[in-house]
Amino acid sequence: MPNRPREDCPEGDWYCEECRLIPLGKRKPRKPCVACGIMDEDSDEVRCGRCGEGGHAYHWPSSSTAHTFFCSNLCRHAADEDTRLLDRSNTLWDGIDGNVVKTVDEMNGDLSLDSAARFLSSTEPSVFAVCIDGPRDLCYALYVPLQFSGTAFEVVQASATEPFDACTPLLAPRHVYLLTGKSFDVPRASAFCKTIQPLPAHIGQTDGWVVPTGYSALVPMSIDLDKCETSSLPDHLARHFSSVCHQRHDFADESVCSDYLNVVELYCGLGCFIDGAVRGGYLGWGAGVESNPEVAEAFASYSRGNGNIDTYVAKVESILGLPGHVVEPGGDAQRLLDALKKRPVDVLAGSPLCEGFSSLNAHSTSKAAMLKRNHMKYWGQAVMKFKPEYAVMENVPEIMSPKYKEHISTLLLQLAGCGYQLQCYVLSNWAFGAASDRERFVLLATRLGTPLPPSLQPFHAKMDVDQNKTGVRWAFASRRAQVGESSRGNSELPRCPTLAHVFNTLGSPKVPPRKANVVGDLHAARIETRRVQSLMDGLPTGINACYATIPQSIRNVHGVERFEENLTAIGNRVYLRQRLDRPARSPTKKSSPEGMQGCAMHPTESRVCTPAENLCAMGYAHERLPEAKLSVGHVMAGNGFSPLVTKAIFNVIGVSRRRRKRKRDDDASGHHRDGLGHERPWDKEVTRRLRLLRKEQ
């Protein structure tokens, strides 16, 4: 074989062909072997690391260290197997009875290579497993050798986090890792987990979180494990990788950053999200999409004169072009699609049908319930189609239950794979000034490259909850962590309105009772059946008034058999009067006193609360409520969400929008963030410190 310099010899498992093939007598004296560097006179000093035999003709550098030679392939393989078993044994027994894992370098007295980095690539980023506080505390870390050679960044498997842990095995992002925000010095070699091979890692967002070819791991974004919110990669890490440019998608022209937002609300109902954008002063153009013509007419009437708002009577399935749903030429679905070609969607909001997830649904396994649950998938598909800068969704909290966790985890994975940062809350209406006890899961998704909106904060406190219950909590955080509990206690916040405030504002109905299918004022009592009205008339007034407290003589004539069979469990829950000194209970779309949530009764009168009372309790403007059927009014109240909450959501979106605009202006002027990631010059604390520093100088 041709002679080569020693530094060109391959690393790893090799043996010296120069020494093996060239007879000893033909070698020139005092000249080292060109392959292994050993001189003829030194050959007797080269001993096999396993059997101790000497000789220059046959030797292999060990696969585990370059300082050990073996006389044969048999000795080399036997030594490698012994070393492998020793490493496994040391890992298991480390710390027991004084056992300490020692690397081969430590055994040989060379500590210069005692770092986990010696097992990793010296040029490409990689994800590896390490035991920081002992073998039982295994964690994963990202190593970026060229830019941060002495630092390891803690990462966590996306499939092991609360937002994504319920995805189906086929979709589970097992090879996707998220930065936790923690970092530490590269640990010693003894902490390196040799049973889990390092994975070449791609840093930056990819479409669908697909690991690129040539890599075994993906690190697309960060996660706050306390809040379980995902966000863009930190600037100090992202700027070193051109692949992060995928975080800035090729959406509509982003050179224009208006203070006003184009808001499209799917499943709009009475339009809580568009109403919130109007109240916050952020609405530039609004589009309400509703499949029920009567509800759409009520939305158009409520929104009239409230800004540039259009109404579209169309199914979401048609807008998405799903099989079996046509887009009729000239129809509302086509009109909406044509309108969205002329203007970008800044905020896509919506309330996908919640009946399939609600605990009040006694037929959750029926085909109808499954079809309604599909609308969560449709909403995610709409985000993928229109690519808004922000996407907001609300639904019942039951979607986080183990029964339906797979649905929300799949939706979150779908949005994260499309390049969206995720914030998930559970919000109570009363925390934002509504006289309503309704609680909803809220998802706020922000496109990568746009600053994450600040956390929502409560504005009001509730009288009957303890000081740490703020009505705003992170949806997937452990221990039901409340937002704002450390900085603002309930004692500092004003008390939320109660049902008494609503009744004082509206007064008693001015129109006579009517049937549910008759159009008219929504502040009117509903004509009930004779049996139901008789039970209502016999219901006492008081805090604990319910079906079980109705006089026996009335129940003997008009009673309900299933209630009578279990007065303790069911009889105490139906025909239950609401309380004047508390926020209104969450209404259902039928507002029935005999439903699973029977707390629909007026506190003092023999009727259920009117649609106007339920809607005003959530914060809708009573003077703009349209005339409609009482059945339609109850549906809108049962499916509604407070515009006071959505106003707070648009306020934090506005903060994010302004930060984005300032960041763009700074980029254009060459003014960037500092090394600590602080935003200049709009960060007040940084500005104050700079001012003090200039004075000292």
N, C-alpha and C positions, 0 to 999 in steps of 0.2 A: 504494500500500500504506500502511497506517497507520503512524504514527511509533512507534518503540519505543526505549527506553533502550539505550545501546550494550551494557550488560552482558547484555541479553537476546538479543543476536544469537547465532545458533548457531555452534558451533565447527566446524572442519574445512573441507571444500570448500564455499565459498559465495561469492557475489559481491554487491556492493552495488547493489540495485535502485533505491534512492533516487537514487544518483549516475547510474545508467544511464538511468533513465526520465524524470527531471525535467530539462527543458532548463535550460542554464546561465543564460539570461536571466531566468528566473522565480524563481531562488533569491534568498533574502534575503541581502544582503551581511553580512559579518562573523558569519555564523551557521554553525557546523559542521554537517555532515551528521549526522542523528540515527542513522544506521546505522553509519558508519565513523569519524565524528569528525573528518574532514578538512575544513578550511575552504576556501572558494572560492579565497582568495588563495594558499593553499598547494598548489593543485592542480598547478601547474607543477613543484613539487618532488617530486611522486610519480612515480617512474620505474619502468618495467617491469623486473623482476629478470632477465629473459632478454634482451630486445632493447634495453632502455634508453630506449624511447619514453616520453614524458611524457603527461599529460592526466588530468583528473579523471573523465571520463565512464565509463571502463571500467577497472576494476581488481578483482582477486581477492586476498584474503590467501592466501598460500601454504599448502599442506597440510602442509608440513614446518616452517614457522616463521611466526609472526604478524607478522614485521617485513619481509616481502618481498611486493611487489604485482606483479601481472602485468596487461598491457594486454588480454589476450584469453585465451580458453579454450585456444587452440592453444599459446600460450607457457607456460601453466600446466602442461599435460600433458607438454610436452617437458621442462620443468625437473624435474617429478616423476620422469620416467623416468631422466633423467641422475642424479638423486640416488639413486635405487634402485640403479642400476648401480655408483655410487661406493661405496655402503655394502657391497655384495657384494664388490667388489674390495678395499676396505679390510679387511674381515674376513679375506679369504684372505691378504693380504700384510702383515698387522700383524706387526711385529717383524722383517721381512726388510729388510736393507740400510737400516736406520734408519727404515722406514715406521712411522708411528704413527697409529692410527685417531683421527680427530678428529670430534667431533660438530658439528652445524651451529651449536650454541651456542658452541662453542669457536672456530669460524671467525669468528663474529660478535663474539667477545670477551666473551660472557656466560657465566660459569661457574656461575651460581647454580643452574642446572637440570641440572648435570652429574651426574646420578644415574639409575640404572636405574629408579628408582621413577617417573620422569616418563613412562615407557612403560606403567605399570601403573595399575589402577584405584585411586582414592584412597579408596574406601569398602569394597570387597569383597575377600576373600582371593583370591589367584591364584598359580598355579604358573608359573614362567618359567624359561627356559634362560639360563645365564650362563657366561662363560669367566673363571674366577678367575685361573688361571696361564697364560693364553695361549689362543689359539683351539683348540688341540688338547686342552685340558682342559675339556671341556664337562660341566657338571653342572646339576642342576635344584634350584630353591629355592622355598620357600613364602614369600609376602609377605603379612603381616597388617597392613594400613595403619593401622587405627584403634587397635589395642592395642600394636603393635610397629612403629612407622613407620620406625625406623632399623635394623631387624634383618631378616635373611633367614635362614630355617631350611632347611638342606640336606635334600632329599628324594631318593629313588631310586625308579625305576619298580619296582613289585612284580614284574612279569614278568621283570625283569632280575636278580632275586635268586635265590640257590641253591634256597630252598624251593619257589619257584613257577615256575622257568624252563622246566620240562618240560610245563607244562599245554598242552592242545590249543589251537590258535589261536582256536577259538570261545570258550574259557573263559579264555584268558590275560588277566589284569587289566592291560591296557595303559594304561588311564587311571586306574589306582590308584597312588598314590604313598605311600611310607612314610617317616616322619621318621627320620633317622639319628642324631639326638642332637647334631649339630654345628650351629653357627650362626655367622654372620659379619655384618659391617656391609653394608648395601645397597651393592653395587659401583657404580663409575662407569658412566655411560651407555655408554662405549666397550666395556665388558665385556658389555653386553646383547646377546644373540643375536637379531637381528631376523628371521632366517629361520624361527624357531620362535615362533609366536604365543603370548602369555600365555593361560593357561587359567583361567577362573573356577573356583574350587575350593570344594568343600564339605568342611568339617572335621568329622569324627565318623563313627562306625560307621553303616553302612546294611546292611539285610538283603541278604545275597548279594553285598556289595560292588558294588551297582548304583549308578551315578552318578545322582544325582537330576536331575530335569528342571530345566533352566535353568543347569546346571553342566556343565563339560567335564572336570573332574578331581575325584578323591576322595582325601582324606587321612584314613584311618580309624584308623591306629595307628602305632606306632614299630617300628623294627627295629634290633637290634644287629648290625652287619655282621661283627664279629669272631666272634660266637657263632651268628649267623643265627637268633636267637630274636626273636619278635615280642612286643610288650607294649602296654599301654594308652598313650594319649597322655599326655605329661607334664602334671602338674596346672597349672603356670603357663600352659599354652596351653589346656588343656581347659576350665578354668573360665570362659573368655570365650565359650564357644559352647554354647548350650542344646542343640544337636543331639547333643552328647556324652552326653546322658542316655540315648541308645539303647544305650550300653554297659551300662546297668543294666537287664537284660531283665525283663520281667514274668513271672518264674518263680514258683515257690512262695514263700510268705511268708518273707522274709529277715530278719524281726525276731528270729527265734530262730537263734542260732548255737551249736549244741551242740559239745562237745568230741569227741563220738562221731560216726562217719560211717556212713551207709547205703551199703554197697558192693554193687554188682551186677557179677558177673564172667561175661561171656559166653565160650563155648568154655573152660570153667573147667579141664578136666582134673582134676588133683589139687588145684587151687585155690591157686596160688602167690600171687595178689594178696590173697585173703581171709586166707591164712595170714600174709602180711606185715602186714596190718592188725591181726590178732590179736596178733602179736609186738610191734608198736609200741604197743599199747594204745589203738587208735583205732576198733575195730570196735564199732558199735552194733547193726547188723543186716546180715547177709550173705546174698546169694542167688547160688548157683552154678548156671549154666545150661549143660547138657551134652546133646548129642544122642545120644551113645553110652550106652545103659543100663548097660553093665558099668562104664564109666569113671565114670558118675554114681554108681553104687553104691559104688565105691571112694572117691570124693570124700566121700560122706555118711559112710562109716565113718571116714575120716581126720579129718573135721571134728567128729565126734560128741564132745560134752562140751567143745567149744572155744569156745562162745559161742552167740549166737542166729543160727544159720545154717540156711537152708533150701535144699533141693536141688530143681531143676526139670529134668525130662527133656523137653527141647523143642528144636526147631530155631529158630535165629535168624530164619530166613525166615518162620516162622509168627508169631513175636512181632512182626515188622515188618509182617505182613499182606501179604506179597508174593503176586502172582498164582500160583495153583496150590497155595498152602499155606494150609490152613484152620486156624482157631483153634477147636478142638473144645470145646464147652461142658463144663466140668468138667475139662478137660485141664490139664496143667501150664502150657502157654502162657497159658491163660485165668487160671489161679491167679496167675501172676506179674503179669499186667496188672492184676488186681484188687488185688494187694498194693501195686503202685506207685501206685494211686490214693489210698492212705491215707498213704503216706510218700514224701517226695521222694528222688530219687537224688542223693547227694552225690558219689559216685565211680562212674563207669562204666569198668570195666576189661575187658581181654580180650586174647586172642592169636588173631587171625584166622588161618585155615589158612595155613600157610607153605609147604606142599609145592609150590605153584605158582610160588613165587619162589626156592626153594632151588637152589643150584648142583648139588646132588646129584641133582636130578630130570633124568633122561635124556630125558624126554618132556614138556618144558616147553611145547611147541607143541600138545599134544593138547587135545581138548575138555575132558577131565577136569581138566587143569591150569588151563585158563581159567576153568572153573566154580569152582575153589577160589580163584583170585585174586579172584573177585567178592566174596568174603567181606570183603575190605578195604572195599569199597563199602558192604556191609551194616553193618559196624561204624560207619562214618561216619554212615549213615542212623539207626542206633540213638542216636547222640549227638544228632542233630537231633530225634529223637522224644522222648527222655527229658530232654534239656536238663540234664545234671548240672553241678555246679559244677566238677568236675574229671573229665577223661577220660584214661585211661592205656592205651597199647597197646604190645605188644612183638611183634617179628617178626625174621626173619633179616636181617642187614645187606645182603643182595643186593638188597633193594628200593631201595637207593640207586644201584644200578648203572645205566648208560645204558639197559639193556634194559628195566628196570622203573621208571625214574625218573618216567615219566608217571603211574604209579599213585599213588605217594606224593605227588607234587606236586598232583595233583587232590584227594587226601584233605585235604592241608593247606589248599588253597584253600577246600574245602568247610567246614572247621572255622573258618577265619579269617572267612569270609563269615557264619558263624553267630554271630560274636562271641566267639572264643576266642583267647587268647594261646597261643603255641606255643613249646615247648622240645623240641629233638630231640637225643638222645644216642646214642652207641654205648657200651654198658656190658659189661664183662667180669665174670663171676661172682666170680672170685678177688679182685677189688678190694674186695669187700664181705664177705670172710671165708669164701667157699665154696671147696671143693676141686675146682673145676670150671673148665675152660678155655672154657666156652661164652660166646660173644659175641653180643649182641643189640642191634638198633635199638630204642630206646624213645622213644615220643612222650608228652609230658605236656602236656595242653591245659588251660588255666585260663580260666574265664569272665571276660570283661572286667568291670572294677569290683572284682574280687578281687585282692589283692596277689599278684604273681608269686612262686611258691616260689623260695627260694634255690637256687643251683646245687648239684647233687649232688657230693659229695666222696668220694674213695676212702678206705677204712679200712685196707686191707692192700696190701702190695707183693708182687710176684712175683720169685722169685729170679733168673730168667733173662732179665729185661728191663732195659733201661738206665734210668737214674735218672729220665728225663723221661716214661717210659711209665707212666702212672698207672692204666690200665685204664678211665678215664672220659674220653671226648672228645666234643666237639660234633660232631654228625653231618654238618652241611653246612659247617662252618668250613673255611677254606683251611688248607693245610699240616697237616691232621689235628690241630688244636690240642687239647692235653690240658687237662683241668680240674684245677686244683690244682697244676700243675707249678711255678708260680712261688713258691708259698708253702709247699708241703710236698713235699719230695723223698722218694724211696723209702727213703732211709736212715733217715728218721724214723718210718716206718710198720712195724708188725709184719709178718712174712712170712705169706703166706697158707698155709692148710693144704694138704697134699699127699695123694695117694692113699694113702700109708702111714697117715695119720691115720684114714682111712675104714676101712681093713682092720683096724687096731688096735681100732677101736670096734665093728665088727660081728663080727670073727672069721671063721672059715670057716663055710660053710653047715652047719646042724645037721640038715637034712633031706636025703634022697636026691634025686638028679636026677629030673626028671619031664618029661613032654611039655608043650609050650607051652600046650595048651588045657585043662590040668588046674588047678583052683583049689587054692591053697595058699599057703604062706609065699613071699613075694617074694624072700627071700634063699635061692634055690635054683638049682642049675645046670640048664640046659636040655638035654634029650636031643636030640642032633644026629643027622643021618644018618650012616651008617657011613663014607662018604667024607669028610665034614667032620670027624668025630671022629678018623679016622686021620691026617689032616693036622694036627689040633691036637696029637695025641699025639706026632707027629714034630717039632713046632716046638721049637727050642732055647730056652733061657732066656737072657736078656741084653738089652742096650739096643737092639741093632740086629736083633733076631730078627724075621723076617717070612717070607712065603711063599718068597722066593728062597733063604732059608737052610735050608729043610726038606731033609733028605737026598734025593738024586736017586733013590735006590731007592724011596722012598715016593712021590715025585712021579710016577715011571714008572707006578705002579699007580693012584693016586688023584688025579693031577694035573688041573688045569683048563687046557684048551687055550688060552683067551684069555690066561691068565696066562703060560703057557709061551712064547707067541709074543713076549712083550715083558717079560722078567723085570726089566729095568732100570726101566722106567716104571711098570708095573702090579705086578709081582711084589714090589717093595719097598714097596708101599702097602697090600697086603692081608695078612691074618693078622698084623698088626703088633701087637706087645705094647706095652701101656702102661707108663709108667715110675713107679716108686714115689716118686721124689723130685720129682715134678711134679704139678700138678692133673690131674684126669681129663680126657680128651678128650671133646668134645661127642658124646653118643651119638645114634644114629638110632633110629627107632621099631621097627626090626627087629633092631637090634644084631647085624648079620650080619658075620662076619669077611671075607666075600667081596664086600661092598658097596663103593661108591665111597669110603666112609670106613671102611676096614677096621680102624681102630685100636680094636678092641673086645675084644681078648684080655687076659685076666688077666696080670699081670706074670710070674707063676711057675707057675700051674696050667694044665692043658689044658682051658680053658673060656673062654667070654666072661664079662665082668663081669655079675653078676646085676642085676635091676632095682633091688633094694634098695641095692646098692653105687652104682649110677648116681644114684639119687634122693638118697641120703645125701650123696654128693659135692656135690650142688647145694644142700644145706642142709636138706632135709626131715627131720623128726623120725623116726628109725628105729623108736622104740618105738610110734609111732602108725600105722605103715604097715599097710594092710589086707591081708587075704588075697584074692588074685585070681589069675586066670590069668597065667602068665608072659608070654604075648603081650600082655595088657592092661598089665602092668607095664612092658614095654619100650616100648609106645606112650606111656604117661604120661611115662616118662623121656625118650623121644625128642622129645616136644612140650613138655616142662616148662621152667620158668624158676625161678631161685633165689628162694625166699622171703626170703632175706637181702637181696637187691637190692630187692625190693618193700617190705621193711620200711624201708629207707633212703628210698624214694620217699614212703612215708606219713609219714616223719619231716619231710621238707621240706614236704609238704602240710599237716602240723600247724602248722608255722611260719607258713605263709601264712594258715591258718585263724585263728591267734591274732592276727596282724597285722590281719586283717579285723575281728575282734571289737573290738580296741582302737581301730581307726579309727572304727568305728560308735559306740563309747562316746564318743570325742572329738567326733564330729559332734553327738551328742546333748547334750554339755556345752558346745558352742561352742568346743572346743579343736581347732584345725586345724593343718595343716602350716605351716611357715614358708615364706618366699619361696624358699628353696633346695631345697624338696621334702623336707627331713628330717622324719622322723616323730617327733612329741613326744607324751608324754614318755618313750616306751619306747626311744628311740634313746639308748644309753648315752653315746656321745660328745657328743651335743648336751646331755644332762643334765649331764655333767661340765663342759662349757664354761659353761653357765648358772650352775652352782654357783660356779665360779671368778669369774665376772663379778659375782655378788652379793657375794662376799667383797671384791673390789676396791672396790665401791661403798660 
